[in-house]
Amino acid sequence: MSNQQQLLDWAASGHLDAAQLEQALRVTDSLPSAANNLRFLRRVVLVFAVVLLCSGVIFFFAYNWDALSRHGKFAIAQAALLLSLLPLLHFNLQQPTAQAAILSASLLVGALLALVGQTYQSGADTYQLFLIWAVLITPWAVLARLPVLWLLLLVLLNLSLVLALDNLAIYQLQGPLTHPAWLLFALNICAAGLWHQATHKSSESPLLRWAARAINLYSLLIITVMALGYIISWSTSDALTLPIWAGCAGLWLYLYRVRQLDLVMLSALLMAAIVLSIATLAHTFSGVLPVDILFLLLALMVMCLSSAAALWLKQLHRQANALSTTSDNGVAHD
């Protein structure tokens, strides 16, 4: 897989002729075999089977809600949950079948909790459903060590926190950070740190890489939105917003520029910086310049900053390709 990825990178960067790519893959024995294709198709079918099974159970209750008795609903939901756990009696937790079983059981736990909430409507806060759901599947997430299950757990915690802030009418925290979104940012930045500590010694896979990107991008989105709100309102109660954003930007540059180059994450950071710069410029000159001149100035700034960011990213990409080519040539020479 490493040889295949290296050849694909060379072809994408122009160092390898596209017409010779297939021959290079054949020479290095990097062409996908029938066994690899079958293994990939089996996992894809397994994931779709889990999703369709859980969706079928949920839509079955939705369609036959009035026709089923209360005890019948709970019997069907609990039977589906138990059946989804039966593969664990035969397969190891690290095998794809067992992991798919745990994932389906985790989804069905949420369906069962929703059934309890619909049957015994007590007027309780809605965030409790997602919080209890997250607590119940946490042992499975720890045992299975399945990235998708960890992402589901994080989504549930985010939903429960957002709903708790709304249901409990928490509109302001104690200073110096008064915005309630700071709790959401703290949750996700801690999740990003824990994810990095748990996976930095593991072999990097596309799923782990994209999951880490999703968590970090969501954290960047939260802090950028808060910084944008601070720039627009210039609230003195959250004066640490911009310094914290700058600290996150510095950490972002260290992780994705110095430690390991990642153009996708750098592009997201540059876009956030451009948005904040344009918002600052617009707020500063909104009452000074005429509207048409201000819009023209903002358009010019967007084009200039975007062009500069694109040139910098293109330069980094060229440097990375040149360094990779030099390193590979040196290894081949040795």
C-alpha positions as CSV (number, residue, x, y, z in Angstrom):
1,M,0.0,0.0,0.0
2,S,2.9,2.4,0.7
3,N,4.4,1.7,-2.8
4,Q,1.0,2.2,-4.4
5,Q,0.5,5.5,-2.6
6,Q,3.9,6.7,-3.5
7,L,3.4,6.0,-7.1
8,L,0.0,7.7,-7.1
9,D,1.6,10.8,-5.5
10,W,4.3,10.8,-8.2
11,A,1.7,10.6,-10.9
12,A,-0.4,13.4,-9.3
13,S,2.7,15.7,-9.0
14,G,3.8,15.0,-12.5
15,H,7.0,13.2,-11.7
16,L,5.6,10.0,-13.2
17,D,4.0,9.8,-16.6
18,A,0.3,8.8,-16.3
19,A,0.8,6.3,-19.2
20,Q,3.5,4.5,-17.3
21,L,1.6,4.4,-14.0
22,E,0.0,1.0,-14.6
23,Q,3.3,-0.5,-15.6
24,A,5.0,0.9,-12.5
25,L,2.2,-0.5,-10.3
26,R,2.7,-3.9,-12.0
27,V,6.4,-3.9,-11.5
28,T,6.2,-3.0,-7.8
29,D,3.4,-5.5,-7.3
30,S,1.1,-2.7,-6.1
31,L,-1.9,-3.5,-8.3
32,P,-5.0,-4.3,-6.2
33,S,-5.5,-8.1,-6.0
34,A,-8.8,-9.9,-6.1
35,A,-8.4,-10.7,-2.4
36,N,-8.0,-7.1,-1.5
37,N,-11.0,-6.1,-3.7
38,L,-13.1,-8.8,-2.1
39,R,-12.1,-7.7,1.4
40,F,-13.0,-4.1,0.6
41,L,-16.3,-5.1,-0.8
42,R,-17.1,-7.3,2.2
43,R,-16.5,-4.4,4.6
44,V,-18.6,-2.0,2.5
45,V,-21.5,-4.4,2.3
46,L,-21.1,-5.0,6.1
47,V,-21.3,-1.3,6.8
48,F,-24.4,-0.8,4.6
49,A,-26.0,-3.9,6.2
50,V,-25.6,-2.3,9.7
51,V,-27.0,1.0,8.5
52,L,-29.9,-0.6,6.8
53,L,-30.7,-2.9,9.7
54,C,-30.8,0.0,12.2
55,S,-32.8,2.1,9.8
56,G,-35.2,-0.7,9.2
57,V,-35.8,-1.1,13.0
58,I,-36.4,2.6,13.4
59,F,-38.8,3.0,10.4
60,F,-40.6,-0.2,11.4
61,F,-41.6,1.5,14.7
62,A,-42.5,4.7,12.9
63,Y,-44.8,3.0,10.5
64,N,-46.4,0.5,12.9
65,W,-46.5,2.7,16.0
66,D,-50.3,2.7,16.4
67,A,-50.6,-1.0,15.5
68,L,-48.2,-2.3,18.1
69,S,-48.8,-2.6,21.8
70,R,-46.5,-1.1,24.4
71,H,-45.1,-4.5,25.4
72,G,-44.7,-5.5,21.7
73,K,-42.7,-2.4,20.9
74,F,-40.2,-3.0,23.8
75,A,-40.0,-6.8,23.0
76,I,-39.1,-6.1,19.3
77,A,-36.6,-3.4,20.2
78,Q,-34.9,-5.4,22.9
79,A,-34.8,-8.5,20.7
80,A,-33.1,-6.5,17.9
81,L,-30.6,-5.3,20.4
82,L,-29.8,-8.7,21.6
83,L,-29.6,-10.2,18.1
84,S,-27.1,-7.5,17.1
85,L,-24.8,-8.6,20.0
86,L,-24.9,-12.4,19.1
87,P,-21.8,-12.2,16.7
88,L,-19.7,-11.2,19.7
89,L,-20.0,-14.8,21.0
90,H,-18.1,-16.1,18.0
91,F,-15.9,-13.3,16.7
92,N,-13.1,-11.3,18.4
93,L,-13.7,-7.7,19.2
94,Q,-11.1,-6.5,16.7
95,Q,-12.6,-8.4,13.8
96,P,-14.8,-6.4,11.3
97,T,-17.9,-8.5,12.0
98,A,-17.7,-8.0,15.8
99,Q,-17.1,-4.2,15.3
100,A,-20.1,-4.0,13.0
101,A,-22.1,-5.8,15.6
102,I,-21.1,-3.3,18.3
103,L,-21.8,-0.4,16.1
104,S,-25.3,-1.7,15.3
105,A,-25.9,-2.3,19.0
106,S,-24.8,1.2,19.8
107,L,-27.3,2.7,17.3
108,L,-30.1,0.4,18.5
109,V,-29.4,1.6,22.1
110,G,-30.4,5.0,21.0
111,A,-33.5,3.7,19.3
112,L,-34.5,1.9,22.5
113,L,-34.0,5.0,24.6
114,A,-36.1,7.0,22.1
115,L,-38.8,4.4,22.4
116,V,-38.7,4.8,26.2
117,G,-39.0,8.5,25.8
118,Q,-41.9,8.3,23.4
119,T,-43.8,5.7,25.5
120,Y,-43.3,7.3,28.9
121,Q,-43.3,11.0,28.1
122,S,-42.4,12.7,31.4
123,G,-41.4,16.1,30.1
124,A,-37.8,15.5,31.0
125,D,-35.0,17.5,29.4
126,T,-34.1,16.2,25.9
127,Y,-30.4,16.4,26.5
128,Q,-30.7,13.5,28.9
129,L,-31.5,11.1,26.1
130,F,-28.2,11.7,24.3
131,L,-26.2,11.9,27.5
132,I,-27.5,8.6,28.7
133,W,-27.0,7.1,25.3
134,A,-23.3,8.3,25.3
135,V,-22.8,6.9,28.8
136,L,-24.2,3.5,27.9
137,I,-22.1,3.0,24.8
138,T,-18.8,4.3,26.4
139,P,-17.7,0.8,27.6
140,W,-18.3,-0.6,24.1
141,A,-16.3,2.2,22.6
142,V,-13.4,1.5,25.0
143,L,-13.4,-2.2,24.4
144,A,-13.9,-2.1,20.6
145,R,-11.5,0.8,20.0
146,L,-13.5,1.5,16.8
147,P,-13.0,5.0,15.4
148,V,-16.5,5.3,14.1
149,L,-17.9,4.5,17.6
150,W,-15.7,7.1,19.2
151,L,-17.0,9.7,16.6
152,L,-20.6,8.7,17.4
153,L,-19.8,9.1,21.1
154,L,-18.4,12.6,20.5
155,V,-21.4,13.6,18.4
156,L,-23.7,12.5,21.2
157,L,-21.8,14.5,23.8
158,N,-21.9,17.6,21.5
159,L,-25.7,17.2,21.0
160,S,-26.3,16.7,24.7
161,L,-24.2,19.8,25.6
162,V,-26.0,22.0,23.0
163,L,-29.4,20.8,24.2
164,A,-28.4,21.2,27.9
165,L,-27.3,24.8,27.3
166,D,-30.6,25.5,25.6
167,N,-32.9,23.6,28.0
168,L,-31.2,24.9,31.1
169,A,-31.3,28.5,29.7
170,I,-27.5,29.0,30.1
171,Y,-26.9,32.1,28.1
172,Q,-23.8,33.3,29.9
173,L,-21.0,31.8,31.9
174,Q,-18.8,33.4,34.6
175,G,-16.0,35.6,33.4
176,P,-13.6,36.0,31.8
177,L,-15.0,33.6,29.2
178,T,-18.8,34.3,29.3
179,H,-20.0,32.8,26.0
180,P,-21.5,29.3,26.5
181,A,-19.9,28.1,23.3
182,W,-16.6,27.9,25.3
183,L,-17.9,24.7,26.8
184,L,-18.4,23.3,23.4
185,F,-15.0,24.3,22.3
186,A,-13.4,22.8,25.5
187,L,-15.2,19.5,24.9
188,N,-14.0,19.2,21.3
189,I,-10.4,20.5,21.9
190,C,-10.1,17.9,24.7
191,A,-11.4,15.3,22.4
192,A,-8.9,16.3,19.7
193,G,-6.1,16.0,22.2
194,L,-7.2,12.6,23.5
195,W,-7.6,11.4,19.9
196,H,-4.0,12.5,19.1
197,Q,-2.6,10.8,22.2
198,A,-4.5,7.6,21.5
199,T,-3.6,7.3,17.8
200,H,-0.1,8.9,17.4
201,K,1.6,5.5,18.0
202,S,-0.8,3.6,15.7
203,S,-0.3,3.0,12.0
204,E,-2.0,5.9,10.2
205,S,-5.1,4.9,8.2
206,P,-7.4,7.0,6.1
207,L,-10.2,6.6,8.6
208,L,-8.1,7.7,11.5
209,R,-6.7,10.7,9.5
210,W,-10.1,11.9,8.4
211,A,-11.6,11.4,11.8
212,A,-8.8,13.5,13.4
213,R,-9.4,16.2,10.7
214,A,-13.1,16.3,11.4
215,I,-12.6,16.8,15.1
216,N,-9.9,19.5,14.6
217,L,-11.9,21.3,11.9
218,Y,-15.0,21.4,14.1
219,S,-12.9,22.9,17.0
220,L,-11.5,25.5,14.6
221,L,-15.0,26.3,13.3
222,I,-16.2,26.9,16.9
223,I,-13.3,29.2,18.0
224,T,-13.5,31.1,14.6
225,V,-17.2,31.7,15.0
226,M,-16.7,33.0,18.5
227,A,-13.8,35.2,17.3
228,L,-16.0,36.5,14.5
229,G,-18.8,37.3,17.0
230,Y,-16.2,39.1,19.2
231,I,-15.0,41.2,16.3
232,I,-18.5,42.2,15.3
233,S,-19.7,43.1,18.9
234,W,-16.3,44.0,20.4
235,S,-17.5,42.7,23.8
236,T,-15.1,43.3,26.6
237,S,-16.3,40.3,28.5
238,D,-14.6,37.9,26.1
239,A,-11.4,39.8,25.4
240,L,-9.4,36.5,25.5
241,T,-11.2,35.2,22.3
242,L,-8.7,36.5,19.8
243,P,-5.6,35.6,21.9
244,I,-7.0,32.0,22.3
245,W,-7.7,31.9,18.5
246,A,-4.1,33.1,17.8
247,G,-2.8,30.4,20.2
248,C,-4.8,27.7,18.4
249,A,-3.5,29.0,15.1
250,G,0.1,28.7,16.3
251,L,-0.5,25.2,17.5
252,W,-2.2,24.4,14.1
253,L,0.8,25.7,12.2
254,Y,3.1,23.6,14.4
255,L,1.1,20.4,13.9
256,Y,0.3,20.8,10.2
257,R,3.3,22.8,8.9
258,V,6.3,21.9,11.0
259,R,5.6,18.5,12.4
260,Q,3.7,17.0,9.4
261,L,2.6,18.9,6.4
262,D,-1.2,18.8,5.8
263,L,-2.4,21.2,3.1
264,V,-6.1,20.5,3.8
265,M,-5.8,21.7,7.4
266,L,-3.6,24.6,6.5
267,S,-6.1,25.7,3.9
268,A,-8.8,25.7,6.6
269,L,-6.7,27.8,8.9
270,L,-5.9,30.3,6.1
271,M,-9.6,30.5,5.2
272,A,-10.5,31.2,8.9
273,A,-7.8,33.9,9.1
274,I,-9.0,35.6,5.9
275,V,-12.6,35.6,7.2
276,L,-11.5,37.2,10.5
277,S,-9.3,39.7,8.7
278,I,-12.1,40.8,6.3
279,A,-14.5,41.1,9.3
280,T,-12.1,43.2,11.2
281,L,-11.5,45.5,8.2
282,A,-15.3,45.8,7.5
283,H,-16.0,46.6,11.2
284,T,-13.2,49.2,11.4
285,F,-14.2,51.2,8.3
286,S,-17.9,50.6,8.3
287,G,-18.7,54.1,9.5
288,V,-15.7,55.8,7.9
289,L,-15.9,54.9,4.2
290,P,-18.9,55.0,1.8
291,V,-20.6,51.6,1.3
292,D,-19.5,51.1,-2.3
293,I,-15.9,52.0,-1.6
294,L,-15.9,49.7,1.4
295,F,-17.3,46.8,-0.7
296,L,-14.6,47.4,-3.3
297,L,-11.9,47.5,-0.7
298,L,-13.2,44.3,0.9
299,A,-13.3,42.5,-2.5
300,L,-9.8,43.5,-3.3
301,M,-8.6,42.3,0.1
302,V,-10.3,39.0,-0.4
303,M,-8.6,38.5,-3.8
304,C,-5.2,39.5,-2.5
305,L,-5.3,37.4,0.6
306,S,-6.7,34.4,-1.2
307,S,-4.1,34.7,-3.9
308,A,-1.3,34.9,-1.4
309,A,-2.6,31.9,0.5
310,A,-2.9,29.9,-2.7
311,L,0.7,30.8,-3.7
312,W,2.0,29.8,-0.2
313,L,0.2,26.5,-0.3
314,K,1.4,25.8,-3.8
315,Q,5.0,26.5,-2.7
316,L,4.6,24.2,0.2
317,H,3.3,21.5,-2.1
318,R,6.3,21.8,-4.4
319,Q,8.8,21.8,-1.6
320,A,7.2,18.6,-0.2
321,N,7.3,16.9,-3.6
322,A,10.9,17.9,-4.1
323,L,11.9,16.7,-0.7
324,S,10.1,13.4,-1.2
325,T,11.7,12.9,-4.6
326,T,15.2,13.7,-3.2
327,S,14.7,11.3,-0.3
328,D,13.5,8.5,-2.5
329,N,16.4,9.0,-4.9
330,G,18.8,8.8,-2.0
331,V,17.3,5.6,-0.7
332,A,17.3,4.1,-4.2
333,H,21.0,5.1,-4.6
334,D,22.0,3.6,-1.3
